[in-house]
Amino acid sequence: MVRLLSVNVGLPRDIVWRERTVYTGIWKNPVHGRCRVGQLNVAGDGQGDLAGHGGENRAVFVYQIESYRYWQEQLKRSDFVYGQFGENFTIQGLADDAVCIGDRFQIGTALFEVSQPRVTCFRVGIRMNEPRMAALLTSSGRPGFYFRVLREGEVGEGDEIVKVGAAEERMSVAEINALLYLPNHARDRLERALRIAALAPGWRGSFDALLQSKKNAAATGNAGLAPAAAAHPASPGFQSLAVTSINRDSADVLSLTMQSADGHPLQTALPGQYVVVRLKPAAGGPTLFRSYSLSGPLSTERYRISVKIEPNGAAGTYLQEHLRVGDRLDVSSPRGSFVLQPGETPLVLLSAGIGATPVLAILHALAGTSSTRQVMWLHTARDGQHHPFAGEVRRLMQALANGRSYVCYTRPEPSDKAGENFDAVGRFSQSVFDELKLPRDADVYLCGPTRFMADMKEALTALGVGPDRIHIEIFNGGESMTPGVVGAVTRAPHPPADEVTTGPLVSFARSGISAHWNAPRYASILEMAEACDVPVRWSCRTGVCHNCESGLVSGAVAYGPEPLDQPADGNLLICCSQPVNDVVVDL
């Protein structure tokens, strides 16, 4: 008989893990007697990370006693209790390789439908005291699965589980799990999975991304898992480019144009991308890595970068005082995912200061095709002396049939003319956007100082612009993702406290941090990045979820443990990789 052995619930709580506080509901305890199941949850239960757990499609997590026995043998453990794997229902029967997405079951007075396999994260490893557990569950084909609740009701231990409906497209939980997380994403199986009406939307989106990637014969990696930041991998390594011109675009912005020293064509960038530049200001001194957006038109002949000269800035000062036409720079291939998306929706290019550079490249691309899209160029600068590309933008806007420009100066000089050099004094805000009749359905490309971007994102959200339409470029690092970690203090990236002087040099290009690999101290590049307070993204920490997938600017890595599915060529998984030689990572 297929039956319910235990109903387990638990509310989220803070736990200490690796000197951090994690808010998690992974600890579940049996409930004796009848228990009500609602559309979103079992009564008395909760999740700490609602982005990854809970909700209509993940209302009830189910795990089998047969898998308990399997793991007891594999891990040589005898201390398991009901709820050990964070499940709400411990059941007998319904193996992952037998039950299918869309199958329906009645338990007590409630009706359930299988919606998706479990997505494991690092917290199950905490609960099991086994850091590899997320990878082990996924690779074993025993992930467990989620129910969505079709009819609320009451359940209790000992209830029979009665199958009352079968999915038309028969794909088991184990098969769906393997199709996403393991190699060999066969097109016919992806198409079958997308025909399953009951499959949760997140999984459908991943399979659709994988299916679309099949149209590109050169595509590598797992498009269903790779985060947006890793969506456009580039070949590792630097090329030597000759500086052909140096131009002053404002009081504090210098533009450099570069071409291949031997005349070979350059890789065409996507509008909005950047390159990493390797600088060696002094013989025997430290190597500097800086990320600079490409600010000119798309070209296979030349790249243009524009650099803000900061007071006491090592890279900017070197470029301004020592670089001359004819000198060479080591430059990476274009990378980054802050790129113009195709479509006909209105566009808002919103920037402040040097943040104009990536959106200027987008404007070049639009003007180059005489785009008929509605385009608003919104920029804020201190004054005319600190307003780069002013004349260039005016010329480009003339090529757009539906283009409109609006510039704010925060402290205009007497020589700056309102209506000619700028349109208003002050800063952008929700009220200014209302005045300008900024379209709510616009795609917004936003770049500038951190405070500016936070304020603009808040104003745009209040205006009704959807979060999926707000695209942000962060020059130094990126947005971190550390699920469940609470109370962490955000610090500027810095060298590790236990810095050593030997071993491969690991450089985090966007954060401007380099340090030697301390093999006894760190198990992965992720752990080293965390020791340097470099912004990172992760969830499983064992090579499963690909949230940590990042660009490998140069060098090579080894894996331990080996990822379940390899990242795209030119990328790496920082959660389970170690440097083989000097590496530069796009973080």
Secondary structure, DSSP 8 states (H G I E B T S, - for coil): --EEEEEEE---EEEEETTEEEEE----EEE-S-EEE-SS-BTT---S-TTTS-SGGGSEEEEEHHHHHHHHHHHT-----TTTTS-SEEEES--TTTSBTT-EEEETTEEEEEEEE----HHHHHHHT-TTHHHHHHHHT---EEEEEEE-EEE-TT-BEEEEE--SS--BHHHHHHHHHSS---HHHHHHHHT-TTS-HHHHHHHHHHHHHTT-TT--S-TTT--GGGSS---SSEEEEEEEEEEEEETTEEEEEEEETT--------TT-EEEEEE--STTS--EEEEEEB-S---SSEEEEEEE--TT-HHHHHHHHH--TT-EEEEE--B-S-----SSS-EEEEEEGGGHHHHHHHHHHHHHTT--S-EEEEEEESSGGG-TTHHHHHHHHTT-TTEEEEEEESS--TT--BTTTBSEES---HHHHHHHT--TT-EEEEES-HHHHHHHHHHHHHHT--GGGEEEE-SSS---B-TTEES---------TT--SSS-EEEETTTTEEEE--TTT-SSHHHHHHHTT---B-SSSSSSS-TTEEEEEES-EEESS--SS---TTEEEGGGEEESS-EEE--
